[in-house]
Amino acid sequence: MDKDIRCESYLWVQGIQTSTEDLTPTQREALAIWLKKEYLTELCRGKYAFTPREQEENMK
């Protein structure tokens, strides 16, 4: 293959389209938590409900 495949990802951050490479460490962590929660929720649909620990502690 003589062409490289390039993949870029962007998010909407406060109304501005932002590359995931430009996120702060805190924003990257929040994105990772959200992605993991969405993945697990879909994987176990109808069996479990997943929430980040911070949200769980705020619900008490």
Contacts in CASP RR format, 6 or more apart in sequence:
PFRMAT RR
TARGET T0000
AUTHOR 0000-0000-0000
METHOD contacts of the structure
MODEL  1
MDKDIRCESYLWVQGIQTSTEDLTPTQREALAIWLKKEYLTELCRGKYAF
TPREQEENMK
8 19 0 8 1.000
9 19 0 8 1.000
9 20 0 8 1.000
10 17 0 8 1.000
10 18 0 8 1.000
10 19 0 8 1.000
10 20 0 8 1.000
11 17 0 8 1.000
11 18 0 8 1.000
11 20 0 8 1.000
11 23 0 8 1.000
11 31 0 8 1.000
12 18 0 8 1.000
13 23 0 8 1.000
13 27 0 8 1.000
20 28 0 8 1.000
20 31 0 8 1.000
23 31 0 8 1.000
33 52 0 8 1.000
37 50 0 8 1.000
37 51 0 8 1.000
37 52 0 8 1.000
40 48 0 8 1.000
40 50 0 8 1.000
41 48 0 8 1.000
41 49 0 8 1.000
41 50 0 8 1.000
44 50 0 8 1.000
51 59 0 8 1.000
END
